[in-house]
C-alpha cells in the first residue's frame, strides 16, 4: 500500500468525489479524517465503509470557511491518529452544474463570485494554515487541491466556480514555492465532468454527450478516477512533483 502510516484529512468527504478520495486513501493505508459540513449520516457511512474494510477513519464536522473550526478539526485528526501528513482540499460550497439554470454573466451579482471564493480559496487558506504545524512536526506533508478543467476549457461558462478554482491555481503554486524547502508538496488535480455526483446530477444528457464525444477516451469521469490520482500525488511515487496542475479528464484538455 502506498500510504501506510500516513494520516490524511479530506474536506467535503461525505459523498461524491470526496468520499471516493477518503476511501482510496484508506485503502492505500492512510488513516482518514472525513470532513463534512451538514451531511453527518453520509459521513458516518463513509467512515463505516472504511472501517469495515479494515481501515481507520473518523467523521469530523466543520465549515471550512471557519478558521477556528478548521483548527479544531485538524488538531482532532492529529490527536486521534498521531499527526497529519496529507490534506485534500475538495469541499465544494453550494454549487450545482446545471447548464440550463446557469446565470449568464450580464445577470450575475458579485455575491455569487464572493460565495465561491470564500468556499474555495478562503477555505483552503484556513485548512492549509491549520495543518501546517502538524506537517512541520512530521517533517513534511502533501497538499492536493481539487480544481477543474474548466479553467482551460470553459465548455459551459460557470463563471463564479471557475474563477474561484482559477484563483486556487495561483494560490497553490505560491504555496508550493514557499513550502517546498520544508518538504511540503502542493499539487492540483483538475477533473472534468464527473458523473454522477450531487453537483453534476443536473448536467443534461446533451451536455454529457458533447463532453463524452470530445474526450479522447470517449467516456465521462468517475469519482474513483480523481481518487486514484490524489492517492498517487499523496504518495512518495510523486514526491518530487510540486506546483503541478494535472488534468484527469480523459484527455479532453491537455494543459
NURO-149781 format. One record per residue (C-alpha): x, y, z. Coordinates in steps of 0.02 Angstrom, whole numbers, padded with zeros to 5 digits, always signed. Example, Ala and Ser with C-alpha at 12.3 -4.5 7.8 and 13.67 -1.06 7.14 Angstrom:
2
+00615-00225+00390+00684-00053+00357
//
This chain:
255
+00000+00000+00000+00061+00174-00045+00014+00267+00114+00050+00152+00261+00071+00252+00420+00007+00414+00345-00137+00521+00407-00250+00616+00288-00383+00750+00307-00507+00760+00163-00631+00905+00159-00804+00881+00088-00784+00693+00105-00960+00637+00148-01008+00598-00033-00958+00604-00215-00776+00639-00258-00728+00673-00077-00798+00507-00017-00706+00415-00157-00544+00502-00108-00566+00458+00076-00597+00275+00034-00449+00265-00086-00327+00344+00036-00387+00224+00170-00370+00077+00050-00190+00133+00023-00157+00125+00211-00191+00302+00273-00296+00345+00423-00425+00471+00363-00518+00618+00436-00683+00628+00342-00739+00809+00347-00920+00858+00319-01023+01016+00337-01201+00956+00366-01215+00777+00300-01171+00681+00459-01262+00522+00410-01171+00515+00243-01003+00548+00327-01038+00411+00454-01074+00292+00310-00905+00333+00231-00817+00302+00397-00911+00139+00421-00863+00078+00247-00680+00118+00280-00682+00030+00448-00772-00122+00378-00631-00139+00252-00503-00138+00393-00456+00046+00384-00457+00188+00509-00567+00343+00492-00660+00472+00592-00800+00591+00541-00767+00775+00577-00895+00915+00564-00827+01086+00515-00870+01230+00400-00706+01250+00307-00740+01437+00293-00725+01450+00483-00540+01459+00530-00566+01416+00713-00674+01264+00672-00544+01204+00548-00403+01219+00676-00504+01115+00798-00535+00986+00662-00351+00973+00613-00298+00958+00795-00426+00821+00823-00361+00720+00675-00184+00737+00742-00238+00686+00916-00338+00538+00851-00206+00468+00733-00041+00543+00791-00016+00681+00663-00066+00744+00492+00029+00707+00331-00096+00738+00190-00226+00873+00159-00350+00861+00017-00450+01020-00016-00603+00951-00102-00753+01036-00018-00872+01117-00142-00982+01252-00068-01161+01266-00131-01139+01236-00317-01227+01131-00448-01175+01109-00629-01340+01149-00712-01316+01217-00890-01499+01266-00902-01512+01364-00739-01337+01436-00760-01348+01626-00749-01260+01722-00890-01129+01849-00842-01239+02001-00877-01358+01947-00739-01229+01891-00612-01201+01980-00447-01034+01993-00359-01106+01897-00212-01104+01740-00319-00918+01760-00352-00883+01800-00170-00977+01646-00113-00869+01532-00219-00707+01621-00172-00749+01603+00012-00795+01420-00010-00639+01381-00110-00491+01498-00080-00535+01559+00095-00571+01379+00145-00402+01321+00077-00311+01460+00169-00394+01401+00329-00356+01217+00305-00177+01242+00248-00137+01355+00395-00218+01230+00514-00118+01079+00455+00049+01167+00433+00106+01147+00615+00066+00962+00604+00162+00945+00441+00312+01029+00521+00303+00910+00668+00309+00763+00546+00447+00836+00436+00339+00873+00284+00172+00842+00203+00065+00834+00048-00071+00956-00004-00183+00911-00150-00309+01040-00209-00455+00987-00318-00478+01104-00466-00571+01091-00631-00526+01076-00815-00649+01218-00846-00501+01331-00809-00427+01284-00977-00586+01234-01071-00741+01329-01012-00861+01223-01114-01000+01288-01002-00970+01458-00925-00988+01427-00740-00910+01596-00703-00905+01603-00513-00849+01424-00490-00713+01431-00623-00649+01599-00562-00629+01532-00385-00541+01375-00448-00426+01481-00556-00378+01579-00401-00338+01414-00317-00210+01377-00453-00114+01536-00412-00131+01505-00226-00068+01326-00244+00086+01373-00344+00135+01512-00224+00114+01392-00079+00216+01258-00168+00359+01380-00193+00358+01438-00012+00337+01270+00073+00449+01166-00039+00602+01192+00073+00501+01115+00215+00467+00956+00116+00285+01004+00086+00221+00974-00090+00067+01062-00159-00015+00992-00316-00181+01007-00405-00297+00879-00484-00417+00951-00612-00564+00841-00655-00682+00855-00800-00866+00811-00795-00879+00680-00657-01037+00577-00657-01134+00559-00553-01113+00671-00403-01240+00784-00318-01161+00934-00405-01154+00856-00579-01325+00773-00573-01414+00920-00660-01297+00910-00811-01410+00875-00959-01388+00720-01069-01349+00837-01214-01202+00916-01122-01144+00746-01064-01139+00685-01244-01044+00840-01302-00912+00810-01170-00903+00622-01199-00888+00641-01386-00749+00770-01369-00648+00665-01246-00512+00556-01324-00551+00412-01205-00735+00428-01251-00807+00420-01076-00850+00534-00933-00753+00534-00771-00797+00439-00614-00755+00489-00434-00629+00347-00424-00530+00422-00568-00496+00576-00463-00468+00474-00305-00330+00369-00383-00239+00524-00447-00248+00601-00273-00177+00443-00195-00029+00447-00315+00008+00630-00276-00007+00595-00090+00122+00456-00101+00310+00451-00122+00284+00399-00304+00255+00584-00343+00364+00654-00205+00470+00759-00325+00319+00844-00405+00254+01007-00334+00157+01154-00401+00085+01042-00537-00088+01053-00616-00139+00879-00678-00295+00860-00784-00382+00694-00754-00515+00710-00888-00481+00577-01018-00378+00696-01124-00515+00825-01151-00391+00959-01101-00203+00947-01121-00132+01096-01022
//
